[in-house]
Structures are given as structure tokens and as C-alpha cells.
């Protein structure tokens, strides 16, 4: 049951992520424009800003070598496989949905790494002169999925947690 719920979520996240990156690269041509303002509400806003992320989350462990990208790609594939196995055994529906979001996002970024040697990041949220890390839809799905998993671990009633193990 968990796979029937989680896999469509993963597929939807992956499709939305890859479609948004296609649009950013091929239609908007953001690499040429570099930055497109989208929304400004006083000092708070949202821009589309092109960043080729050669690292992992928030640009950590960045590097340009082929071996570096291969290691990061293999790590992402192993994590996705582990999460898929977890999803197959997940009992509560929110856990399957959260795992689907994380898997879809991880596979979306893995595809970028294999195609381009870097992940396409483009959402730039800011407040005044402070900018959050530039991210993409896959990153957002991963963060929201992990937050849901943490919330489930912290707030699921003890009896429900015992029944699902």
C-alpha cells in the first residue's frame, strides 16, 4: 500500500522538478539572463537566479572533478534506494508521502548531476540584503519531506509508533 501512495508522489515531484528546470534552461534561458525579478513586496522578494550547484544541500561538499560528481551521484542513488526500501515498509500514509517527496527530489537532482555535472538551482528568496540559499523544486520537496518525517517521529502517538514497527 505504501508504494502505491509514495511512488506516484515521487513521480509527480520528479516530473514537476524536471519540467521546471527545462523551462528555466530552455524557455526562459536563465543562464543567459542570470537574474529575473519575480516578486517584490517592500524589502521581501523572490527572484529567479541561475546557480549551478556542484555540491549537495546549500552547496556543501562542492567540487568540479568528475570523480567528485560521480561520488555525489552514487551517494544520492544509494540514499534513494534506502528510502525506497523504507517506503515499501512504511505504515502511516504521511510517511509514504514524505518519503515519496524526498525520493522524487533526490532523483531529480541526481538527473541534473548526471546530465550537467551540477544541480540547476534558481529560486532566490530574500529579505532586505539577506538571501536564502538558491534552491529548486527538488530541494523544496526534500526539505518538506524530511520535515514531515521528523514531525512524524516526534509527534506520532506512542501506541501508533509501536504498532507500525
GIUR-V101767 format. One record per pair of residues at least 12 apart in sequence whose C-alpha atoms are under 8 Angstrom apart, sorted by the first residue. I is the first residue (numbers start at 1). J is the second residue. Records with the same first field share a line. If there is no record, write none. Layout:
I: J / J
//
This chain:
1: 88
2: 87 / 88 / 89 / 90 / 91 / 93 / 96
3: 87 / 88 / 96
5: 93 / 96 / 97
6: 87 / 96 / 97 / 98 / 99 / 100 / 101
7: 100
8: 100
9: 97 / 100 / 101 / 104
10: 99 / 100 / 101 / 102 / 103 / 104 / 105
11: 100 / 104
12: 104
13: 101 / 104 / 105 / 137 / 138 / 141
14: 104 / 105 / 107 / 108 / 138
16: 137
17: 105 / 108 / 136 / 137 / 138
18: 108
20: 137
21: 120
24: 122
30: 48 / 49 / 50
31: 50
34: 49 / 50
35: 47 / 48 / 49 / 50
36: 48 / 49
43: 126 / 127 / 128
44: 125 / 126 / 127 / 128
45: 125 / 126 / 127
46: 123 / 124 / 125 / 126
47: 123 / 124 / 125
48: 122 / 123 / 124
49: 121 / 122 / 123 / 124 / 134
50: 120 / 121 / 122
51: 120 / 121 / 122 / 134
52: 118 / 119 / 120 / 121
53: 118 / 119 / 120 / 121
54: 69 / 113 / 117 / 118 / 119
55: 72 / 118
56: 72
57: 139
58: 133 / 134 / 135
64: 117
66: 117
69: 113 / 117 / 118
73: 110 / 113 / 114
76: 106 / 107 / 110
77: 106 / 107 / 110
80: 103 / 106 / 107
83: 99 / 103
84: 99 / 103
86: 99
87: 99 / 100
90: 164
91: 164
92: 164
94: 148
95: 148 / 149 / 152
97: 145
98: 144 / 145 / 146 / 148 / 149
99: 145 / 146 / 149
100: 145
101: 141 / 142 / 144 / 145
102: 141 / 142 / 143 / 145 / 146
103: 142
104: 138 / 141
105: 137 / 138 / 139 / 140 / 141 / 142
106: 138 / 139 / 142
108: 138
109: 138
120: 136
121: 134 / 135 / 136
122: 134 / 135 / 136
123: 135 / 136
//
